[in-house]
Amino acid sequence: MAKYTLNLSIEELEKRTHKDYLVTKKFLKADAPEYLALADGDKEALKHLVRAANILEKINMQLDNHDNLPFKEFLEEEIKKGNRQAELTKILFDAQKGVNALDTMSQPIFLAREVPGLPGKGVYPKDLPVEEFHSILIKMLKSGEIEEVKKILTQRSVVIRNGGELIGIDYIDYFEEDFEKMAEELDKASKVSTNADFNEYLQLQAKALRTADPMLDAYADKKWATLQDTPLEFTITRENYADEMTGTVIENEELKQLLYENKISPIPKDFLGARVGIVNKKGTEALMAIKKYLPTLAKNMPFNDEYEQNIKPDEDTKQTMVDVDMVQAAGDVGEYRGGITLAENLPNDDKLSLTIGGGRRNVYHRQIRFISDMKKLQERLDEILDKEQHKYYLDEADHWFTIGHENAHSLGPRKGNEKLGKYRNIIEENKADMGSLAFVDLLTELGMYTEEQRKQIIVTTMADNFLKSKPTMSQAHRVRTVMQNYYFSTRGAYDIVDGKIHVNIDKVVPIAKEMLSEIVRIQIDGDFSKAEKYVKDNFVWTDNMELIAKKLQKVNKTLNGRLETELADMLSR
């Protein structure tokens, strides 16, 4: 068994695992009314879905870091020996689902001294530096090994060394045994679940887990994106925010040219997650209110005549939406690393299902968005927001903004973002935020929001946009927040008066429209250098941001977070 040196002291671990510093998001309990109301077949299906999710978590841990599973085994053995340091370390390991992560202050957390953070995570060889990666690919391309390079640069492969070259192995083949176990659980769930459409999806997904064929995933994704009236939710998420290696290939001019000549589009590696939940009908009905407006929003996107987008103004909107009471969030979707996602819009633009007529689906996580301590929220507002504007702050308005954000992912250019390399996700997340804000006035005119709700969305979003600390460039969701804050500040969307934020409400939407146009232009052009300049020009941490950050740190001590999954734990036994 591998041996490790625990990196955090007892004192540091006791601090980080204390309730004041470790926030807990509570998913459904074992006796939750939502669970008890299910038909017996759906209860039985839920058990198999949770088990499938847990298997996927094991797979994703290996994609995330070569040392995750050995380190987990080491901790478990040390805990048996009564090692208190290992016991506390295990709490953080389980929360962030890995040995390395960032905390809410964007500070790196390394649980083992021997395990550094790597740009290639667990999907590239541990000993492969970026320079050697580029030189090997250049050599292979010049030797005519085009198909081999395509396998290396696909989002689905695990890359290993083969002498002086590299080989890309589809993750379905690489983790064949575990994916087969997952498929068996999905098959079992499909035999007892009460919804025929859901069962068909599970069977398609099980088939895709048994054979390394991206088209099988496409068929499963296409079916999943049509699900609207199902009791249960099960999603395999495939997103590529964590891979910092693949995107570097377009920064090497010689390699970039060779890839272009051979028609190879490098796509960052997918990391895998699984979401299990129970669809909340009342919450879902509220979500669907925006659907009828999506074609109008598509018509109002900047430069909409220059590209194809997922929402076509003259066709039925291929977009489903569900609000979900959470049972389990495993793997990539459940990692509490600086934060955890409130919702997802999938499949992403790099997925095949969108090329065969598939749509997209938004899933919202009810338990993650709930505010557990309203007193703490009020303390935060007292510290950072003009008292006259407290009346416009509403935690539910953050949910409305998130709905706009997720739907905005379906708007704008569908192709070419891979050319933006390591900036593609920052630009795309920025687009989604600005799309949400830019259309607030239009949706108010159309009757989606009242004038009061309009003000609530604007003030709440602007106040929530301030961070506790400056993020790293690897945090796409947070980098874009700093960019927006800087952009808004230089154009007068808010002022800092007596140390508090005052939102100039009527200026926000026009400024958001301006930024949205600039972002979409970058996506259309697909120019890496323009994207890089745009990010660097706007990723500016100002004195005012630091001032508000200090105030946020004063009222919010949270450094890490974890999930409490009582119902899932019961079902997985």
N, C-alpha and C positions, 0 to 999 in steps of 0.2 A: 504494500500500500504506500502511496506517495505521502511524503511528510511536508508540512508547511509550517512557516513561522507566522503566528497570528500578529497582525499589524497594528490593531488598535488596542490601547491599554484598557485595563479594567475600568479605570476612571472615565475614559472616553466612551466606552461601551455602555456603562451604567447611565451616563448622560443621554446618549443617543437612543437608548431603549426605554427611557423614562417617558411617561405619558405626556409630559409637557413638550417633548421633543420628537415623539413618534406618534404621528396622527394615525388613527385607525378608521378605515372605511368599512362599514358593516354591510355585508351582503345579506341575502335572505336567511332567516333563522330556520331551524328544523321544523318549527311549528308555524311557519308563516302562513297566513290565510291564503296567499296567492298559490302556495304549494298545496295546501289541504283542499283547495277548490278544484284542483285538476282531476280529470278522469283517471282511473286506475292505470290505464294503458300509458298515459302521458307521464304519470309518476314513475312507472317502470322504465320508460324510455329515457327519462331524465337521469336515472341512475347510470345508464350506459353512456350517455353523452358526457357526464362528468368524468367517467373513467377514461373515455376517449381524450378528453381535454387534458387529463393528468399525464397520459402517455405523450401527448404532443409537447407538454412542458419539458419532459425529459429530453426530447429531441431538440427543442429550441435551446436548452441550456448548452448543448454541445455546439450548436451553431454560434452561440453567443461567445463562448470562451472554452478553449481546450481544457482548462483546469476546473471548470464548474463541478462536474460530477466527481472527480477525484477529491476535490476540496470538500464537497458535501460529505463524502464517505469519511474523510479524515475528521471532520467536525463531529460526526455521529459517534465515531470511535472514542474521541477525546471526551465527549459528554458522558459516555458510559464510565469513563475513569473518574468522573466527578470534576472535570475541568470547567470551572465557572466562566473563564474567558471564552472558551469554545461555545458554551451554552448561550452567552450573550451575543457572540459573533453569529451564531446560527439564526438568531432572531432577525438580524439585519440581512443575512444571506437569503433567508426565506422571503423577506419583504421586497428586496430588490431583485430577487430571483437570479442571483449570480454573485461572483466574487468581486466584481468591479462595477461601479456605477458613479453617478453624480448625485449629490444631495440637493436639497431645496435652495441652497446657497450657491449652487453650481460648482461646488468643491468636489474633487474626486475622492471617492471612498474605495480604498484598496484594502480588502480584508486579509490578504496574504502578501507578505513582503516579496515573495518570489514571483508574483504574477502581475506584470505590468499591463497597462492598457495598450491594446494593439489596434491599428486602423483596420486590419483585416479580420478582427474578432476571431471566431472559431472557424470561419469559412475559408480562410487562407492558411497556408503553413505558418506555424508559429515563428519560424526563423526566416521569413521572407520580407526583406525591406522593400520599400517602394521602388528604389532605383533598380534593384535586381529584378523585380516584377516586370518593370518596363523593358529591361534589356532582354529578358527571356521571351516576352511577347514579340518584340521586334525580330529577334532571331527566328522564332517560329513562323512568323508571317513571311519573312524573306525566304524561308525554306518551303513555303507553299502549304503549311499546315493550317489552312484557313478554317476548316471545320473544327479542328481541335481548339483553336483560339475562340471560336464562337461558343463552344461549350464552357470555356473558362469564364467568358464575360457575360454569360446568361445569368438571370436572377435566380435560377433554380439549382445552381451547382455548388458543390463543395470542392475546393481546389486542393490537390495534393501534389507533392513532388514526384517526378518520374525521371530519375537521373538528373540531367541538366535542364530538363523541361518541366512543364506543368501539365496536369490532367484535370479536367473538370468532370465531376461525377454527379449526375442528377441526384438530388437529395432523396428522392423516392428509392433509388437503388442503394444509396449510401446507408440509409436507415431502414432497409427493407423489412427487417423483422418487427421493428416497433410500428411501422406504418401498417403492416398486416394486422397487428393486434388492434390498432385503431379502427381499421376497416371492419374487423369483426364486431367491435362494439357498435359501430354505426349500423351495421346490418341488423344486429339484435334490436336496436332502438327502432329501426324502420318497420319491424314486424309487430310492434306493439303500440306505437304512436297512433293517435286517432285521426291525424290529418293526412290525407292522401298526397297532397302536393309536397308537404314536408317530408314524407316518406320517400317520395321519388327523388327529392334533392339528396337525402341521406344516402340512398343507393348509388346515385351518380358520384357523390363525394367519396364513398367507399371504393368504388371502381377506380377513381383517380388516385387513391392512396396505394393501389396495388400495382399500377403500371406507370412507368416514367414517360408520360405523354402529356405535354402541356395542353393539348386539345381536350383531354379528359377533364382537366381542371376548368377549362373554358365552358364545357357543357354544364358542369356542376355550378360554376359561378353564374352562368346565364339563368339557370333554374332558381338559384338562391335569390337573385335580384328580382324575381317576380313574386316572392313570398310576401303576402300582406296580411292574410287572415289566418295565422297559425297560432296555436296555444303556446308553442315552445320556440325558442331561438337557439340555433347552434351555428356558429360561424368559425371557419378557419381563416384567420387574417394573415395576409401576406404583404408586408410593407418593408420598405428598404431604407429607412432613415438611419440605421445604425452602421451600415457599411461605409467606411471612410477610405477604402482602398480602391474599389473599382473605378470610381469617378476620377481618380487621379490620372487615368490613361490619356485623357484629352488635354492634360497640362504638358505632356511631352509632345512637342511639335512633330517629330519624326514618326512617333507611334500614332499620333492622331491622323496624320496623312495616310499611313498604311491602313489604318482601320477604315478610313473614308474610301480608299481605293478598292478595298475588299468588301465594302458594303456591310460592315460590322458595326452595330450600335451597342456600345457597352451599357449594360443595365445593372445598377447596384443589386447586391444580393438581397433576397427576401429573408426576413426573419419571421418566424411562425408563431401565431397565437391562436387561442381558442376561447370563444365566448359562449357561455351557456346561461340561458335565462328563461324567464316566463314573460310572454308578451303582455304588457299592460294596455288593455283596450281603451280606457279613458285617456291615458296619455298619448296613445297612438292617434286617436281621433283629433286631438289638439294639434298634433304635428302635421296632419294631412291638410290643414287649412291653407298652407302655403303652396301646395302642389299646383293648384290651378293658375297661380301667378308665374310659375317657372318659365313658360314660353315667352311671356312678356319680358321677364328679366333677361332671357337669352337675347331678345331683340335689342335690348338696351346695353348689352356688353360692348365695351370699346372695340372698334375695328372689327365688328362681328362679321363683316363681309369678306374678311381675309383668311378665315379659317373655318374648320368644321368643329362643332362642339357637341357634347353628349346630348344636351337638351336642344331639340330642333323645333323652332317656333311653329312649323307647319305640320308637325306630327304629334302623335300621342306621346306624352312624357313617360319615358321608361325610367321611372324613379319611384321606388317604394320606400316607406319610412315606418319604423316601429320604435316604440318606447318600451324598454325592457327592464323588468325587475331582475337584478343580477343574482345568479347562483354561483358562477365560477368565471374567473378571468385568468387563463393560464398562459404561460409562455410570454411572448412579446407584448400582448395586449394587457397583461396583468402585472408587468414589471413596474414597481413604484420607484422610479428613478428621477428625482427632482419633482415629480408629479405623475399623474396618471390620466389617461384620456377620458374625456367626457362623452365622446361619440366618435363614430367612424363612418366615412363615406367610401364604400368599396364596390367593385374592384377599382384599383388605380388604373391610370391611363396606359400603363405598360402591359396590362393583362389582355390575353387573347380574346376573352369573352366579348369585349367591346368591339372587336373586329368581325364578330359573327352575329351581330344584331342584339347583343345583350345590353341590359341596362345597368343601373347602379342602385344601391340600397343604402339608406342611412339607418344606423342603429344607435340609439341614445341610451346611456347608462344611468338609470334613475338613482341608484344608491350612491354613485360617485358624485353626482352633482348636488346631493342634499347638503345643506348647511347644518352642521351638528351643534354649533355653539353660536347662537345669535348675539350673546353678550360680547363675545370676541369680535364679531363682525362690527358691532356698534363701536367698540373701542378703536377698531381700525379706521372707521369713517371719521371718528372724532379727531384722530391724529392727522389724516391726510386730505380730507375733502371739506371744502367750503361749507359751513354749516347751513347756509341758505340753499344748498343743493342736495342736502341729505334726503329731502322729500322726493327726489328723483331717483335715488338709488334703490334698486329692487333686485334681490337675488334671482328672482324668476326671469328678469330681463337678461341676465347672463345666459340663461337657457335659450331665450329667443334669439340672442346674438349667435349662439352656437348653432341653432337651426339654420340661420342664414349662412354661417361659415360652411357648414357641411354641404348645403345645396350649391354654394358658390364653387365648390370643387368640381361640380358637374358643368360649370359654365366656363367659357374661354377655350383656348387652343387645346386640342387633344393630343397633338403630336409635336415632337421636336424638343421636349424638355430635357431629354437625356444629353443634349448638346451643352447644357448649362452645368454639367458636372456636379461638383460638390455644392453648388449653389441652387440646384434645381428644387430641392425641398424647401429651402428658405423662401425662394421666389414663389413657389406654389402656395405655401401656407400664408404668405403675405397677400397673395391674390385672394384667397378665401376670406381672410379677415376684411380686406378692403371691399370685396364684393358684398359682404354682409352689411357693412356700414353704408356703402355707396347707395344701396337701394332702400334704405330706411324711409326716406322721404317719398319715394315712388310708391312703396307698399302702404304708406300712410294715406296717400292720395287714393289708392285703389281700395282702401277699406280694410286692409289686413291689420293695421295698427291704429289705435286712437292717437290723438295728438299727445296725450299724457304718456302713452306707451312709447311713442317716438322719443320723447325727452328721457324717459327711463332707460331705454336702450342706449342712447348716446352717452348719458352721464355715467351709467353703470359700466359700460365698455371702457370709457376713457379712464375711470378710476381704477378699474381692474387691470389696466394695461401697465401699471407700474410694478416693477419687480423688486424683490428683496436684495438682489445682487446682480452684478453684471454677468451674463451667461458666457459660456464658451462657444466658439464657432461651430461646434458639433451639435448644438442644441437648436435645431431649425425653428422649433416653435417659439423659443425665447428670443433668438436673434431677431426674428421678424418683429417681435414686440418692441424691442429697443429701436429698431429702424422706424417703426410707426411713431413712437413717442418723439423721436428726434424730428421726423418729418412734420408732425403736427405742431411741435413747439416752434419750429422756424417759420410756420405759416399762421400762427396765432389761434390755433384750435383750443388752446388752454393757456392759462397763466398760473404762476405760483405766487399767491398773495399771502403774506404772513405765514409762509411755510406750508400752505395748503393749496390743493388743486382747485382752480375755478375753471369750469368748462365753458367755453364760448359756444353754446349749443348750436347756433345757426351756422357756424363756420365749419363744423365737423364734416358733414356730409359732402359739401363741395370739395373739401380737401381730400377726403377719401376717394372721391371720383377721380381727382387728379392723380393720386398715387396709383389707383387701379389702372388707369390708362398707361402709365409708365411701365407698370409691371407686365401688363398684357403685351405691350410693345416688345419688351425684352423676350417674352416667351415666343412671340411670333418670329422674331429675328433669329432666335436660337444662337446668339453670339455669347460665348463664354466670357470674353473680356468685358463686354457690356454688363453682363450679370455681376461679374466680380467688382467692377467699378461701382455699380449701383449699391451693392451690399456694403462695400467699404465706405462709400460716401455717406451712407445713412446709419451705419452701425456705430453710432457715437454715443457714448455714455456721458451724459452731461452732469454738471454740478447739481442741477435740480433733481435729476434721477437719483443721484447719490443721496441727496437730502431726504427724498421720500423713502428710499430704500432703508435708511437708518431708522426712520419712523416705523416702517413695516417690521423691521427686525425687533423693535422694542415691544410691539404688541403680539408678534407671532414668532415663537421660539422654535417652531417645527423645523427639523432638519431632515427627517426621514418619514416614510409612511408605509403602511402595510394594509393588507386585506384580511378581514375576518369572514370566513366562509363556512358558517356552521352547517347549513343545509348541505352544501357540497361535501363537507367532511363526513357527514352521516351517510350520504349516498355512495361515497367511494369505498366504504368499508366492505 
